């Protein structure tokens, strides 16, 4: 496999490796004040946030690393970071 300059892994590599196992905090998508803007999905570095059938957004916890970017950038403040319980 040949990698391009500046590339450390081929695209989509994180889909093969579940990154959520070592998470300390996880986002809790409350859907109370959500405006369905999709910023949480756009900002997620792992593409772990997806639109559900109701048009709201939820995280795939198999791939969510718990970085909190979605909660930090949510204009409606509708995502709460909670401690992960293992």
Backbone bond lengths (Angstrom), bond angles and torsions (degrees), N, CA, C in turn:
res aa  C-N    CA-C-N  psi(-1)  N-CA   C-N-CA  omega(-1)  CA-C   N-CA-C  phi
1 X - - - 1.445 - - 1.526 108.62 -
2 X 1.297 117.05 130.42 1.448 123.15 178.77 1.518 109.06 -104.56
3 X 1.320 115.78 133.98 1.461 120.75 178.97 1.512 109.56 -106.77
4 X 1.308 115.85 144.71 1.464 121.83 176.79 1.516 109.72 -75.05
5 X 1.317 116.47 159.27 1.457 121.59 176.81 1.524 109.16 -58.91
6 X 1.329 116.19 129.91 1.464 120.60 179.18 1.511 114.21 86.83
7 X 1.301 117.62 -4.81 1.466 121.51 -178.72 1.522 109.30 -101.20
8 X 1.319 117.73 132.68 1.460 120.94 179.10 1.526 112.46 -104.97
9 X 1.307 118.23 -17.59 1.461 122.36 177.83 1.519 108.39 -157.04
10 X 1.301 115.39 154.29 1.465 118.22 -179.70 1.532 110.21 -68.87
11 X 1.318 118.92 152.76 1.468 122.14 -179.26 1.524 111.42 -56.40
12 X 1.323 115.26 141.83 1.455 120.98 178.09 1.515 114.16 83.03
13 X 1.313 118.34 5.55 1.460 122.16 -177.05 1.522 111.62 -59.30
14 X 1.336 118.67 -37.21 1.463 120.36 -178.10 1.528 111.95 -66.70
15 X 1.324 118.00 -20.09 1.466 120.34 177.14 1.527 110.90 -68.51
16 X 1.321 116.55 -24.81 1.459 120.81 178.60 1.522 111.49 -83.90
17 X 1.322 117.76 -24.53 1.459 122.85 -176.95 1.517 110.07 -115.67
18 X 1.305 116.00 113.31 1.466 120.07 178.53 1.515 109.07 -70.32
19 X 1.325 115.75 116.17 1.459 121.27 -172.96 1.523 113.12 -97.17
20 X 1.307 118.43 -3.76 1.459 121.24 -174.25 1.513 115.84 -80.73
21 X 1.322 119.22 -7.10 1.460 121.43 -173.96 1.522 113.64 -65.96
22 X 1.311 118.98 -27.04 1.463 121.74 -175.83 1.525 113.26 -103.97
23 X 1.316 117.14 14.77 1.466 122.92 -178.01 1.530 111.09 -67.99
24 X 1.341 117.94 140.68 1.460 123.28 175.81 1.526 110.96 -99.84
25 X 1.329 116.41 -39.18 1.465 122.46 176.51 1.515 108.90 -120.90
26 X 1.331 115.94 152.00 1.467 119.40 176.73 1.523 109.45 -133.43
27 X 1.330 116.94 150.09 1.458 119.80 178.71 1.527 111.10 -78.37
28 X 1.313 115.29 135.61 1.457 121.87 175.95 1.523 106.65 -109.47
29 X 1.318 116.63 106.73 1.464 122.48 -179.50 1.519 107.93 -82.76
30 X 1.338 116.48 106.43 1.460 121.73 -172.47 1.534 113.39 -80.63
31 X 1.315 118.38 -31.27 1.468 124.45 179.90 1.527 113.15 65.58
32 X 1.337 118.06 15.37 1.467 120.83 178.45 1.524 111.75 -79.66
33 X 1.330 116.44 -45.44 1.469 121.77 -176.57 1.524 111.92 -113.26
34 X 1.323 117.53 5.91 1.475 122.28 -175.81 1.528 111.05 -59.90
35 X 1.328 115.17 132.02 1.468 120.80 177.73 1.526 111.64 -101.01
36 X 1.346 116.43 4.66 1.467 123.15 179.65 1.526 112.43 61.21
37 X 1.331 115.97 34.57 1.471 120.39 -177.74 1.522 112.81 -74.45
38 X 1.334 118.07 -26.73 1.451 121.82 177.46 1.521 115.85 84.43
39 X 1.335 117.75 5.48 1.460 120.07 179.78 1.527 110.59 -60.58
40 X 1.319 117.27 -36.30 1.469 120.81 179.78 1.527 111.16 -59.66
41 X 1.319 116.97 -40.65 1.467 121.00 178.71 1.524 111.13 -70.29
42 X 1.314 116.82 -38.10 1.466 120.60 -179.53 1.518 112.43 -68.39
43 X 1.317 117.77 -35.67 1.461 122.23 -173.85 1.533 112.61 -85.57
44 X 1.314 118.65 -18.31 1.464 121.73 -175.62 1.534 111.26 -64.91
45 X 1.350 117.61 119.37 1.465 120.10 -177.33 1.526 113.81 -70.51
46 X 1.318 118.20 -16.89 1.464 121.84 -179.60 1.526 112.70 -105.33
47 X 1.330 117.72 2.39 1.467 122.03 -175.02 1.524 110.93 53.70
48 X 1.327 115.98 39.70 1.460 121.72 -178.30 1.522 112.75 -91.20
49 X 1.321 118.00 -7.66 1.461 121.67 -179.25 1.525 108.82 -101.66
50 X 1.337 115.34 126.78 1.460 120.86 -176.56 1.522 110.84 -134.03
51 X 1.314 115.62 151.90 1.462 122.00 177.16 1.526 108.99 -73.67
52 X 1.342 116.31 134.69 1.464 119.47 176.92 1.532 109.71 -92.56
53 X 1.307 117.24 -177.49 1.470 121.36 -174.96 1.533 113.25 -66.90
54 X 1.335 117.32 -18.39 1.460 121.56 178.85 1.526 112.91 -92.40
55 X 1.331 116.73 -0.55 1.457 120.73 179.69 1.520 113.83 90.33
56 X 1.336 116.83 -2.69 1.463 121.20 174.99 1.522 108.34 -86.58
57 X 1.315 116.12 173.91 1.460 120.94 -177.96 1.520 110.31 -117.28
58 X 1.322 115.49 144.15 1.456 123.26 177.90 1.519 108.85 -139.94
59 X 1.327 115.93 158.16 1.464 121.05 179.16 1.518 110.51 -96.01
60 X 1.312 115.64 143.67 1.454 122.12 169.41 1.524 105.11 -88.37
61 X 1.321 116.63 104.70 1.462 121.21 -172.87 1.526 113.17 -69.59
62 X 1.317 118.16 -10.71 1.461 120.10 173.99 1.526 110.92 -68.47
63 X 1.323 116.74 -26.81 1.459 121.21 -175.29 1.525 113.93 -117.71
64 X 1.319 118.01 -12.80 1.466 122.09 179.26 1.522 109.79 -70.69
65 X 1.335 116.46 126.61 1.461 121.48 179.91 1.524 112.18 -91.77
66 X 1.320 118.04 -7.35 1.459 121.36 178.81 1.512 113.88 77.36
67 X 1.322 117.27 29.30 1.471 120.65 -176.85 1.525 112.39 -70.05
68 X 1.335 118.13 -25.44 1.454 122.06 177.21 1.521 115.30 86.21
69 X 1.320 118.24 3.89 1.467 119.94 179.33 1.525 111.65 -61.07
70 X 1.321 117.45 -38.48 1.467 120.60 -179.85 1.526 110.51 -61.27
71 X 1.333 116.73 -45.03 1.464 121.53 179.84 1.521 111.53 -67.17
72 X 1.317 116.12 -39.44 1.471 121.12 -178.96 1.529 111.70 -65.75
73 X 1.323 117.34 -37.30 1.460 121.68 -174.74 1.532 114.34 -94.30
74 X 1.320 118.06 -6.89 1.468 120.85 -178.69 1.528 110.01 -65.93
75 X 1.351 118.37 114.74 1.465 120.08 -178.06 1.531 112.92 -67.44
76 X 1.322 117.74 -23.32 1.463 121.41 -179.93 1.532 112.17 -90.00
77 X 1.333 116.55 -5.18 1.469 122.10 -177.10 1.532 110.80 52.63
78 X 1.324 115.88 46.79 1.458 122.32 -175.73 1.532 112.46 -105.11
79 X 1.327 117.11 5.45 1.464 121.18 178.60 1.524 107.67 -117.14
80 X 1.320 115.40 124.84 1.462 121.08 -178.76 1.530 108.89 -113.70
81 X 1.324 115.91 131.99 1.463 120.48 176.57 1.532 107.89 -85.44
82 X 1.320 116.59 124.47 1.457 122.06 179.83 1.530 109.53 -121.42
83 X 1.322 116.13 150.64 1.467 120.32 179.25 1.516 109.98 -64.52
84 X 1.319 115.59 133.55 1.468 122.17 178.64 1.525 109.68 -71.38
85 X 1.307 116.97 132.99 1.460 122.27 176.15 1.515 108.12 -107.04
86 X 1.316 115.72 119.89 1.472 120.02 -177.24 1.513 110.08 -101.69
